[in-house]
């Protein structure tokens, strides 16, 4: 009952010196070689490359349109902000005009007011 052990001989250099329980193998090294059972031909490779390039192009275009949509929204918000700042400035000017001394003196309410008869001050 002799068991023969066929080991895969690695072409990688060993990082540790000496022998271990598994021979000259280090941790995290594959013990078997992977050989694919199906191979793709040159036409399949070309089709895969074309599909990959098309997918990456579509991905790039979606990201580009998404950023341009965000830029459009930012421009709309900036225009609304500029419009509100201009309206605020107009309202401040209108407020100052309505509070001016000549406007208050010429108002109908000020014309109905009378001067007091006697004034006394508390000291």
C-alpha positions as CSV (number, residue, x, y, z in Angstrom):
1,X,0.0,0.0,0.0
2,X,2.4,2.6,-1.1
3,X,0.8,5.8,-1.9
4,X,2.6,7.8,-4.5
5,X,2.4,11.5,-4.1
6,X,2.6,13.6,-7.3
7,X,3.6,17.1,-6.3
8,X,3.4,20.2,-8.4
9,X,6.8,21.8,-8.7
10,X,6.6,25.5,-8.4
11,X,8.7,27.9,-10.4
12,X,8.4,30.5,-7.7
13,X,11.3,31.1,-5.4
14,X,10.8,30.1,-1.8
15,X,10.6,32.9,0.7
16,X,11.5,30.8,3.7
17,X,14.5,28.6,4.1
18,X,14.4,25.1,5.4
19,X,11.7,22.4,5.0
20,X,8.3,22.5,6.4
21,X,5.6,19.9,6.9
22,X,4.5,20.3,3.2
23,X,8.0,20.3,1.8
24,X,9.3,23.5,0.3
25,X,5.9,25.1,0.1
26,X,5.1,28.3,1.8
27,X,1.7,29.5,3.0
28,X,-0.9,30.7,0.4
29,X,0.8,29.0,-2.5
30,X,-1.4,26.9,-4.8
31,X,-0.6,23.2,-4.9
32,X,-2.4,22.6,-8.2
33,X,-2.1,24.3,-11.5
34,X,-5.3,25.6,-13.1
35,X,-5.8,24.6,-16.7
36,X,-9.0,25.8,-18.3
37,X,-10.9,23.1,-20.1
38,X,-12.3,25.4,-22.8
39,X,-10.3,27.8,-24.8
40,X,-11.6,30.8,-26.7
41,X,-10.7,31.4,-30.3
42,X,-9.6,34.7,-31.8
43,X,-13.1,35.7,-32.9
44,X,-14.5,35.2,-29.4
45,X,-11.7,37.3,-28.0
46,X,-12.4,40.0,-30.5
47,X,-16.2,39.9,-29.7
48,X,-15.4,40.1,-26.0
49,X,-13.1,43.0,-26.4
50,X,-15.6,44.9,-28.6
51,X,-18.4,44.2,-26.0
52,X,-16.1,45.4,-23.2
53,X,-15.2,48.6,-25.0
54,X,-18.9,49.2,-25.8
55,X,-19.8,48.7,-22.1
56,X,-17.1,51.0,-20.9
57,X,-18.2,53.6,-23.5
58,X,-21.8,53.4,-22.3
59,X,-20.7,53.7,-18.7
60,X,-18.6,56.8,-19.5
61,X,-21.5,58.4,-21.4
62,X,-23.9,57.8,-18.5
63,X,-21.5,59.4,-16.0
64,X,-21.0,62.3,-18.4
65,X,-24.7,62.9,-18.8
66,X,-25.3,62.6,-15.1
67,X,-22.6,65.3,-14.3
68,X,-24.0,67.6,-17.0
69,X,-27.5,67.1,-15.5
70,X,-26.1,68.1,-12.1
71,X,-24.4,71.2,-13.7
72,X,-27.8,72.2,-15.3
73,X,-29.5,72.0,-11.9
74,X,-26.7,74.0,-10.3
75,X,-27.1,76.7,-12.9
76,X,-30.8,76.9,-12.3
77,X,-30.3,77.3,-8.6
78,X,-27.6,80.0,-9.1
79,X,-30.0,81.9,-11.4
80,X,-32.8,81.7,-8.8
81,X,-30.4,82.9,-6.2
82,X,-29.3,85.8,-8.3
83,X,-33.0,86.7,-9.0
84,X,-33.8,86.6,-5.2
85,X,-30.7,88.8,-4.4
86,X,-31.9,91.4,-7.0
87,X,-35.4,91.3,-5.6
88,X,-34.0,91.7,-2.0
89,X,-32.0,94.7,-3.1
90,X,-35.1,96.2,-4.8
91,X,-37.1,95.7,-1.6
92,X,-34.4,97.4,0.5
93,X,-34.4,100.4,-1.8
94,X,-38.3,100.5,-1.6
95,X,-38.1,100.3,2.2
96,X,-35.6,103.2,2.4
97,X,-37.8,105.3,0.1
98,X,-40.9,104.7,2.1
99,X,-39.1,105.5,5.3
100,X,-37.6,108.8,4.1
101,X,-38.5,111.9,6.1
102,X,-40.0,113.9,3.2
103,X,-42.3,110.9,2.4
104,X,-43.4,110.6,6.0
105,X,-44.1,114.4,6.2
106,X,-46.2,114.4,3.0
107,X,-48.3,111.3,4.0
108,X,-52.0,111.7,4.8
109,X,-51.5,110.4,8.3
110,X,-48.9,113.0,9.1
111,X,-51.2,115.8,7.7
112,X,-53.9,114.8,10.2
113,X,-51.6,115.1,13.2
114,X,-51.6,118.3,15.3
115,X,-48.9,119.8,17.4
116,X,-49.3,119.3,21.2
117,X,-50.6,122.3,23.3
118,X,-48.2,121.9,26.2
119,X,-45.1,119.8,26.7
120,X,-43.7,118.9,30.0
121,X,-40.6,117.0,30.6
122,X,-39.8,114.7,33.6
123,X,-36.5,115.2,35.2
